[in-house]
Amino acid sequence: MLCIFALSLNAQEISIIPKPAEMQIEEGEFSFNGKVVLCYPKIKDGGIDAVVDNFVREIKKTTGVKLVKDRLKDGLFLGWDVQEAAKKGDAHIVLYVDEYMLNEAYRLSVTPKIINIAASTPAGFFYAFQTLKQLMPRNVMAGVPDDSVEEWRVPCVFIVDEPRFSWRGFMLDEGRHFYGKEEIKKIIDVMAAYKMNRFHWHLTEDQGWRIEIKKYPKLTEVGAWRDSKVLGWGEVKPDGKRYGGYYTHKDIKEVVAYAKERFIEIVPEVDIPGHSQAAVASYPEFLACDPENKHDVWLWQGVSADVINVANPLAVQFAKDVIDELTELFPFGYIHLGGDECPTHKWEHNSDCQVLLKEIGSTNYRDLQIHFYKQLKEHIAQKPADKQRKLIFWNEVLHGNTAPLGDDITIMAWIGADNAAVDAAKRGMNTILSPQIPYYINRRQSKLETEPRSQGHGDETVERVYNYKPMNGVAEELQPKYMGVQANFWTEWVEEADIVQYLMFPRLVAVAEAGWTPADKRDYNDFLKRLQGEAKYYLLKGVNYGKHVFK
Ligand code: ACM
């Protein structure tokens, strides 16, 4: 009886998000009372030291427990001697390399005296530690001490875990509103807690250019500022207040390094040639289709018609130069060039664009956009291997003839996402699912009166987000093209960071689970139960969240 009681207690306490691929709850607990030795090997590509050091530092800070590090000399598999020694004497946490395991995968076995962790990469060990922290009180995940806990313990479990998808992303639009690097770091922390691994930074918009480009200083002298904090829409009028901000190269490097330490790669997005009015306002002389007219950073919501003149060779050079600086700042292998919602009206009325369209043998103005990208792709192709970057585009690019771009591009599918992703995969391209409905987590998450102003009618509930089934019914031969999932946050209506957080959480967590957990292991009611304890994490972490799904 006692034993069953203890087990059921454990079962209640154990609440891991995203749900592991395989988990068995065992009897007993590992205690951090007394000496705990952490043994870890060398591994080929390095990186494990930082993972271990960060874990040791976090445990010390949050629990006061000082783990004793014991670095193994040769990284060989730890024999039974260590295991036996641990059983007799001090408690051990033992890391060992299993080269047969996939990137990001880990095995975690918690027994009363030893915690064994196996992985093949630093990322795998990092995720094992994230799980281990989730097996402890939420202050550990939040990175804050809790003096009220007398004994730090972890329930015994056996977990074999790996992600369903390699791309588990979140996009934040800082073009419309700018929140600053401390806010981004906080988001990165929470993403990492839930094993997300891609932060897509939407850095340019009609309403603001947010990244320093040394070759084009006016992008931030002019393009990062506008005469209104709110963006006009219907009854809401621009407020006339000077508003803006941007990231310097130093800021960007700091955030990239911060994310990297948490196994999150940052993919920058510079959305060109549409959504570019802020850039056009900075350099109308060569970016505007009509330089004779006045161009300002936009004060309104919506899609501006003021797009870059893709027939101007100086505009093409501009884009190449921007890509060169992005390449230096962002080491990740992908750059996102946007490509959504690009009105062609101005091109249709520009003689250079008319001539160029004829030259490329098309009558579809969308092909001018493709031709622009083709030149940028060729520019990247000339770079040395370590500066190669793959390009990502929103799915509207598929509305043109994509043959000149080849198939080694990635399509981020948002509008009609499921069909667009299939279309991309059939063209041989990789694809990422970020369906507007329901993965645009800036939309209202309930019909409650208390919901902050945003888009939608409150239909994109936590449940709806959770129940979207990525890659459902997709033909098996196309499935390898599906890199994963991503939640997007557009900020037209959201001036303040605490409202971003309110709308993001907990829906981001539902997307994290879709990206990680096997499809057949996902269940909304089970998720909702596990979610309840996360409110404590958000409170301790100092992030706002939608409260209505918490009891
Ligand atoms: C988008 O929502 N315009 C990508």
Boltz pocket constraint, residues with backbone or C-beta under 6 A from the ligand:
constraints:
  - pocket:
      binder: B
      contacts: [[A, 340], [A, 341], [A, 394], [A, 414]]
      max_distance: 6.0
